[in-house]
Every structure is written in structure tokens, then in C-alpha cells.
Amino acid sequence: MTAQRKSDKADEVIWTLLEGFERGIIELYKAGKYSDAISHAEALVRVSEKAFGRDDPRVGRVLIVLAFFFHDQGRYAEAEPLYRRALAIGVKAAGREPPDDAIALNNLAFLYRQQGRFTEAEQLYRRSLAIFEDALGRDYPYITDVLYNLFTNSNTKASN
């Protein structure tokens, strides 16, 4: 086995362990232990960065989880840069916006909508929709969620 294959295998094992940790953190959050979940998610970001490097897509995935926690807690100023960093990581790694970015775009758009930033939200919803449709087809189940969010954003914008 070459040194590269050993390294790839070690990365795979480490990521499998970190994914399990991530699932546990999400369950902790669902159980209402918000501050514990957030501090563990922050630790998971640090460990992932150390294991894979700051610009690895796996770090971007963990950033999206942490950003969602902050977003859900109304801590928008902390969530937004994490969503943006996760998006930048995805584009840098793939050379384009990968399907995972569509989720981060949708979440960031929702955050903007909650802040009354409807025009910015609409642009992000449309990008999210385009990524899902291009990568996964028009019948992908999450597309209906993005369409609903886009519709709701447009209606809210029109009534304000």
C-alpha cells in the first residue's frame, strides 16, 4: 500500500468518526441542549480543520451545521460568516457550486429573509434552485422546499 493510499484510508476513518460525532451533536441540539451542541460543533470545526485543512469540503459541511445552530438561535451575525465560508470552501474545492452549497445557500437566504433582506434572499434562493436542478434534476425532493421558500420570500417582500 502506498503512502498516499494509507493517508486516504486514515482520512476516511477519521471522517467516519467525525461524522458520528456530528450526528451526536445534532441529536444533542434536537434534545434542547443548545449551548452544549454549539460548543461541541465549534470543537468539531477545529478538529476537522486540523485533520483535513481549513479549505476541505468536510470542514464546509461542519460549518453549515454550526451556522444552522447559530441561525436557529437567532444569532444571525455569527451564522452568516459561517454559511459564507462554507460556500467559499465548496466553490474552491469543486471549481463550481456543488450540491451541498445549495443547502447552505437556501439556509443563508432564509436568514436574509428573516432580517428583511428580501432581494438578497431571492438571489440566493434562485442560485440554490439552479444548483439543485443542474446537479440533481428537477424532481429532487428538496427543490419543492426551495421553491416554497422563494414563493414565501416574494410574498413577504411584496407585503412590506
PASEBA-1860 file (N, C-alpha, C; in nm, 3 decimals):
! residues 160
1> MTAQRKSD> 0.085/-0.118/0.000/0.000/0.000/0.000/0.089/0.124/0.000 ~ 0.057/0.218/-0.088/0.138/0.339/-0.097/0.108/0.432/0.020 ~ 0.198/0.526/0.039/0.179/0.622/0.148/0.052/0.705/0.126 ~ 0.022/0.739/0.000/-0.099/0.817/-0.030/-0.225/0.738/0.003 ~ -0.226/0.609/-0.033/-0.344/0.526/-0.002/-0.363/0.512/0.148 ~ -0.252/0.498/0.222/-0.262/0.490/0.368/-0.319/0.619/0.424 ~ -0.273/0.732/0.369/-0.322/0.861/0.413/-0.471/0.877/0.381 ~ -0.511/0.836/0.260/-0.651/0.843/0.221/-0.737/0.755/0.311
9> KADEVIWT> -0.688/0.638/0.343/-0.762/0.545/0.430/-0.774/0.604/0.570 ~ -0.666/0.665/0.619/-0.670/0.727/0.752/-0.771/0.842/0.753 ~ -0.771/0.923/0.646/-0.869/1.032/0.636/-1.011/0.978/0.638 ~ -1.032/0.867/0.568/-1.165/0.807/0.562/-1.211/0.761/0.701 ~ -1.121/0.700/0.774/-1.153/0.653/0.909/-1.181/0.773/1.001 ~ -1.097/0.874/0.993/-1.116/0.994/1.075/-1.250/1.059/1.043 ~ -1.282/1.071/0.914/-1.408/1.135/0.877/-1.528/1.053/0.925 ~ -1.519/0.922/0.917/-1.627/0.837/0.966/-1.652/0.861/1.115
17> LLEGFERG> -1.545/0.873/1.190/-1.558/0.902/1.334/-1.618/1.041/1.356 ~ -1.571/1.139/1.280/-1.622/1.275/1.296/-1.768/1.286/1.253 ~ -1.808/1.209/1.151/-1.949/1.208/1.111/-2.037/1.156/1.224 ~ -1.989/1.054/1.293/-2.063/1.001/1.408/-2.075/1.106/1.517 ~ -1.967/1.178/1.540/-1.967/1.286/1.639/-2.065/1.394/1.596 ~ -2.065/1.426/1.466/-2.157/1.526/1.413/-2.303/1.484/1.437 ~ -2.336/1.358/1.409/-2.472/1.310/1.432/-2.510/1.322/1.579 ~ -2.415/1.291/1.668/-2.440/1.305/1.811/-2.466/1.449/1.851
25> IIELYKAG> -2.393/1.541/1.792/-2.410/1.685/1.820/-2.549/1.730/1.774 ~ -2.591/1.684/1.659/-2.724/1.719/1.608/-2.832/1.666/1.702 ~ -2.815/1.545/1.750/-2.912/1.488/1.845/-2.913/1.568/1.975 ~ -2.797/1.611/2.019/-2.787/1.694/2.140/-2.866/1.823/2.119 ~ -2.851/1.882/2.002/-2.923/2.006/1.971/-3.074/1.980/1.970 ~ -3.114/1.871/1.905/-3.257/1.837/1.899/-3.315/1.814/2.038 ~ -3.231/1.770/2.131/-3.275/1.745/2.269/-3.284/1.873/2.351 ~ -3.252/1.987/2.287/-3.263/2.115/2.356/-3.140/2.156/2.432
33> KYSDAISH> -3.030/2.086/2.415/-2.904/2.119/2.482/-2.822/2.205/2.387 ~ -2.876/2.325/2.362/-2.823/2.411/2.258/-2.679/2.456/2.283 ~ -2.649/2.504/2.400/-2.513/2.555/2.423/-2.411/2.442/2.418 ~ -2.447/2.325/2.469/-2.356/2.210/2.460/-2.333/2.172/2.314 ~ -2.441/2.167/2.237/-2.429/2.130/2.096/-2.342/2.231/2.021 ~ -2.363/2.358/2.050/-2.284/2.462/1.981/-2.137/2.450/2.018 ~ -2.106/2.432/2.145/-1.965/2.422/2.183/-1.901/2.296/2.124 ~ -1.975/2.187/2.117/-1.922/2.065/2.054/-1.905/2.084/1.904
41> AEALVRVS> -1.998/2.155/1.841/-1.987/2.181/1.697/-1.865/2.270/1.668 ~ -1.843/2.368/1.754/-1.724/2.453/1.737/-1.597/2.369/1.749 ~ -1.597/2.276/1.844/-1.481/2.187/1.859/-1.466/2.098/1.736 ~ -1.577/2.051/1.682/-1.573/1.967/1.563/-1.515/2.043/1.445 ~ -1.547/2.170/1.433/-1.487/2.252/1.326/-1.336/2.256/1.344 ~ -1.290/2.282/1.465/-1.145/2.290/1.490/-1.076/2.157/1.459 ~ -1.135/2.046/1.503/-1.076/1.914/1.479/-1.074/1.884/1.329 ~ -1.183/1.915/1.261/-1.191/1.890/1.117/-1.088/1.972/1.041
49> EKAFGRDD> -1.071/2.098/1.081/-0.970/2.183/1.017/-0.830/2.126/1.038 ~ -0.805/2.079/1.158/-0.673/2.023/1.188/-0.650/1.893/1.111 ~ -0.754/1.811/1.099/-0.740/1.682/1.032/-0.730/1.695/0.880 ~ -0.808/1.787/0.822/-0.821/1.791/0.676/-0.775/1.921/0.612 ~ -0.753/2.024/0.691/-0.717/2.155/0.637/-0.838/2.246/0.632 ~ -0.815/2.376/0.643/-0.924/2.475/0.653/-1.016/2.479/0.531 ~ -0.967/2.439/0.415/-1.044/2.452/0.291/-1.101/2.321/0.241 ~ -1.105/2.220/0.324/-1.158/2.090/0.285/-1.311/2.094/0.287
57> PRVGRVLI> -1.377/2.033/0.189/-1.524/2.031/0.186/-1.588/1.972/0.312 ~ -1.520/1.880/0.377/-1.576/1.824/0.501/-1.584/1.930/0.609 ~ -1.490/2.023/0.609/-1.496/2.136/0.703/-1.616/2.223/0.669 ~ -1.640/2.244/0.539/-1.755/2.322/0.497/-1.886/2.261/0.546 ~ -1.895/2.131/0.540/-2.016/2.063/0.588/-2.039/2.087/0.736 ~ -1.933/2.078/0.814/-1.942/2.101/0.959/-1.977/2.247/0.987 ~ -1.922/2.338/0.907/-1.954/2.480/0.922/-2.103/2.506/0.901 ~ -2.163/2.434/0.805/-2.306/2.451/0.779/-2.388/2.410/0.901
65> VLAFFFHD> -2.348/2.303/0.966/-2.419/2.258/1.088/-2.408/2.365/1.196 ~ -2.288/2.415/1.220/-2.269/2.518/1.323/-2.346/2.644/1.286 ~ -2.340/2.683/1.159/-2.413/2.802/1.115/-2.563/2.785/1.138 ~ -2.615/2.666/1.109/-2.757/2.643/1.132/-2.792/2.658/1.280 ~ -2.708/2.606/1.368/-2.734/2.619/1.512/-2.744/2.767/1.551 ~ -2.646/2.847/1.507/-2.649/2.990/1.538/-2.773/3.056/1.477 ~ -2.801/3.022/1.353/-2.916/3.077/1.283/-3.044/3.045/1.360 ~ -3.060/2.920/1.397/-3.180/2.876/1.469/-3.196/2.948/1.603
73> QGRYAEAE> -3.086/2.987/1.662/-3.087/3.058/1.790/-3.103/3.209/1.772 ~ -3.117/3.254/1.647/-3.131/3.397/1.621/-2.999/3.471/1.626 ~ -2.889/3.399/1.623/-2.757/3.459/1.630/-2.705/3.477/1.486 ~ -2.776/3.563/1.413/-2.751/3.580/1.270/-2.612/3.630/1.237 ~ -2.560/3.720/1.317/-2.427/3.776/1.291/-2.319/3.669/1.300 ~ -2.343/3.565/1.379/-2.247/3.455/1.388/-2.270/3.351/1.278 ~ -2.396/3.335/1.237/-2.429/3.235/1.136/-2.383/3.275/0.996 ~ -2.405/3.401/0.960/-2.379/3.444/0.822/-2.236/3.418/0.776
81> PLYRRALA> -2.133/3.457/0.851/-1.997/3.431/0.800/-1.964/3.282/0.789 ~ -2.027/3.201/0.872/-2.003/3.056/0.863/-2.065/2.999/0.735 ~ -2.189/3.042/0.705/-2.251/2.999/0.578/-2.164/3.045/0.461 ~ -2.119/3.170/0.464/-2.039/3.224/0.353/-1.907/3.148/0.338 ~ -1.844/3.117/0.449/-1.718/3.042/0.442/-1.741/2.902/0.387 ~ -1.848/2.837/0.430/-1.880/2.704/0.378/-1.902/2.709/0.227 ~ -1.971/2.812/0.180/-1.993/2.828/0.037/-1.863/2.848/-0.039 ~ -1.775/2.929/0.016/-1.645/2.954/-0.048/-1.563/2.826/-0.055
89> IGVKAAGR> -1.568/2.747/0.049/-1.494/2.620/0.051/-1.547/2.529/-0.059 ~ -1.679/2.521/-0.073/-1.738/2.435/-0.175/-1.697/2.474/-0.315 ~ -1.701/2.602/-0.344/-1.664/2.651/-0.476/-1.515/2.626/-0.502 ~ -1.432/2.654/-0.402/-1.288/2.635/-0.420/-1.255/2.488/-0.445 ~ -1.320/2.399/-0.373/-1.290/2.257/-0.386/-1.342/2.198/-0.517 ~ -1.459/2.241/-0.560/-1.522/2.181/-0.678/-1.500/2.262/-0.805 ~ -1.457/2.387/-0.791/-1.442/2.472/-0.907/-1.576/2.530/-0.953 ~ -1.680/2.495/-0.886/-1.817/2.545/-0.911/-1.895/2.524/-0.782
97> EPPDDAIA> -2.021/2.560/-0.783/-2.102/2.541/-0.663/-2.154/2.397/-0.660 ~ -2.106/2.314/-0.567/-2.152/2.176/-0.558/-2.291/2.168/-0.494 ~ -2.360/2.053/-0.506/-2.494/2.038/-0.449/-2.502/2.072/-0.300 ~ -2.400/2.043/-0.223/-2.403/2.077/-0.080/-2.419/2.228/-0.059 ~ -2.365/2.305/-0.153/-2.376/2.451/-0.141/-2.521/2.497/-0.155 ~ -2.602/2.421/-0.227/-2.742/2.459/-0.243/-2.812/2.466/-0.108 ~ -2.778/2.375/-0.019/-2.838/2.376/0.115/-2.791/2.499/0.192 ~ -2.662/2.527/0.187/-2.609/2.645/0.257/-2.669/2.773/0.200
105> LNNLAFLY> -2.685/2.779/0.067/-2.746/2.897/0.005/-2.891/2.915/0.050 ~ -2.965/2.806/0.054/-3.103/2.812/0.100/-3.111/2.860/0.244 ~ -3.024/2.807/0.329/-3.023/2.848/0.470/-2.984/2.995/0.486 ~ -2.884/3.038/0.411/-2.842/3.178/0.418/-2.953/3.269/0.365 ~ -3.020/3.227/0.259/-3.133/3.305/0.207/-3.243/3.317/0.311 ~ -3.271/3.209/0.382/-3.372/3.213/0.488/-3.331/3.311/0.598 ~ -3.204/3.310/0.633/-3.153/3.406/0.732/-3.175/3.549/0.682 ~ -3.143/3.575/0.556/-3.164/3.709/0.499/-3.312/3.747/0.501
113> RQQGRFTE> -3.397/3.651/0.468/-3.541/3.680/0.470/-3.586/3.719/0.610 ~ -3.535/3.650/0.710/-3.570/3.681/0.848/-3.522/3.820/0.888 ~ -3.418/3.867/0.823/-3.364/4.000/0.850/-3.428/4.107/0.761 ~ -3.522/4.068/0.676/-3.586/4.164/0.586/-3.502/4.197/0.464 ~ -3.401/4.117/0.435/-3.314/4.140/0.320/-3.366/4.057/0.202 ~ -3.484/4.091/0.154/-3.559/4.008/0.060/-3.493/3.995/-0.076 ~ -3.434/4.102/-0.127/-3.371/4.096/-0.259/-3.251/4.002/-0.256 ~ -3.169/4.014/-0.152/-3.054/3.923/-0.138/-3.101/3.779/-0.121
121> AEQLYRRS> -3.205/3.761/-0.042/-3.260/3.627/-0.020/-3.307/3.566/-0.151 ~ -3.378/3.644/-0.231/-3.429/3.593/-0.359/-3.314/3.546/-0.449 ~ -3.208/3.623/-0.456/-3.093/3.584/-0.539/-3.035/3.450/-0.492 ~ -3.023/3.433/-0.361/-2.966/3.309/-0.308/-3.061/3.191/-0.329 ~ -3.190/3.213/-0.309/-3.287/3.105/-0.336/-3.277/3.061/-0.482 ~ -3.265/3.157/-0.573/-3.257/3.123/-0.715/-3.128/3.045/-0.747 ~ -3.017/3.085/-0.685/-2.891/3.010/-0.704/-2.904/2.869/-0.649 ~ -2.965/2.857/-0.531/-2.985/2.726/-0.469/-3.068/2.636/-0.561
129> LAIFEDAL> -3.175/2.692/-0.612/-3.263/2.618/-0.702/-3.188/2.572/-0.827 ~ -3.110/2.661/-0.885/-3.035/2.628/-1.007/-2.935/2.516/-0.981 ~ -2.867/2.521/-0.868/-2.769/2.417/-0.835/-2.839/2.283/-0.820 ~ -2.947/2.280/-0.744/-3.020/2.153/-0.727/-3.069/2.099/-0.861 ~ -3.128/2.185/-0.942/-3.181/2.139/-1.071/-3.070/2.088/-1.162 ~ -2.958/2.162/-1.168/-2.847/2.121/-1.254/-2.784/1.990/-1.208 ~ -2.764/1.979/-1.078/-2.690/1.863/-1.025/-2.778/1.741/-1.004 ~ -2.903/1.763/-0.965/-2.985/1.650/-0.920/-3.115/1.633/-0.996
137> GRDYPYIT> -3.145/1.725/-1.085/-3.268/1.717/-1.164/-3.384/1.789/-1.098 ~ -3.484/1.819/-1.180/-3.600/1.897/-1.134/-3.686/1.821/-1.035 ~ -3.674/1.690/-1.030/-3.760/1.609/-0.943/-3.700/1.585/-0.805 ~ -3.583/1.642/-0.778/-3.520/1.623/-0.648/-3.612/1.680/-0.539 ~ -3.641/1.603/-0.434/-3.741/1.645/-0.334/-3.714/1.780/-0.268 ~ -3.591/1.817/-0.245/-3.560/1.941/-0.175/-3.597/2.064/-0.258 ~ -3.611/2.045/-0.389/-3.644/2.158/-0.477/-3.777/2.220/-0.437 ~ -3.873/2.139/-0.396/-4.003/2.196/-0.355/-3.987/2.286/-0.233
145> DVLYNLFT> -3.896/2.250/-0.143/-3.870/2.336/-0.027/-3.813/2.471/-0.069 ~ -3.718/2.467/-0.162/-3.657/2.591/-0.209/-3.761/2.675/-0.283 ~ -3.843/2.612/-0.365/-3.948/2.685/-0.436/-4.047/2.749/-0.337 ~ -4.083/2.675/-0.235/-4.173/2.729/-0.132/-4.108/2.850/-0.064 ~ -3.981/2.836/-0.029/-3.910/2.947/0.036/-3.902/3.070/-0.056 ~ -3.877/3.046/-0.184/-3.872/3.156/-0.281/-4.009/3.223/-0.292 ~ -4.115/3.145/-0.299/-4.251/3.198/-0.306/-4.284/3.279/-0.180 ~ -4.252/3.224/-0.064/-4.278/3.292/0.062/-4.200/3.422/0.070
153> NSNTKASN> -4.074/3.419/0.026/-3.992/3.541/0.026/-4.054/3.646/-0.064 ~ -4.100/3.607/-0.181/-4.161/3.702/-0.275/-4.288/3.762/-0.217 ~ -4.370/3.680/-0.153/-4.494/3.730/-0.092/-4.465/3.823/0.025 ~ -4.367/3.789/0.107/-4.332/3.873/0.220/-4.275/4.005/0.171 ~ -4.191/3.999/0.068/-4.132/4.120/0.010/-4.241/4.211/-0.045 ~ -4.339/4.154/-0.112/-4.447/4.232/-0.172/-4.535/4.299/-0.067 ~ -4.551/4.234/0.048/-4.639/4.291/0.152/-4.567/4.391/0.241 ~ -4.437/4.404/0.227/-4.361/4.501/0.307/-4.334/4.629/0.234
END
